[in-house]
Amino acid sequence: MSEFMLRPYRSSDEDVAIALWHRTWQEAYPAIDFSERLAAWRKRWCEELAPAAKIVVAEKSGAIVGFVTVDTTGYLDQLVVDPDFWGSTLADALIRHAKLMSPDGLTLLVNIDNDRAIRFYERNGFVHTHDDVNPVSGRPVYGMGWRR
């Protein structure tokens, strides 16, 4: 039995999910103040992600500690893991579930300076497909993909 319980997202998870999203990005990029982005993230969550993507949350002891979002095209927009669980089996469990949600393949964008995430995706069968630029931040990103 997994130490994490995966379940479908519920609208009542919104505040916790957005707070966790913020915390993980702040931990990954401490030089950037993500507090200013919270309103835009919430708007994007409510208008784009929650209505159009399948979202699965991970709980441990009743607390949400991660989530993954996959849209109908197989685009994995967010894979979020509470920093307290970085290095655990949680991200692997979420990526396995994402592959079940989109068995024909997944695509994603990852910041090129996020070596940890790139290694994680490569370890899980993703390959670099192209170079791109994040349209919001202007940061360079790698396109990555996984196919069964």
Secondary structure, DSSP 8 states (H G I E B T S, - for coil): --SSEEEE--GGGHHHHHHHHHHHHHHH-TTS-GGGGHHHHHHHIIIIIHHHEEEEEEEETTEEEEEEEEETT-BEEEEEE-GGGTTSSHHHHHHHHHHHHSTT-EEEEEETT-HHHHHHHHHTT-EEEEEEE-TTT--EEEEEEE--
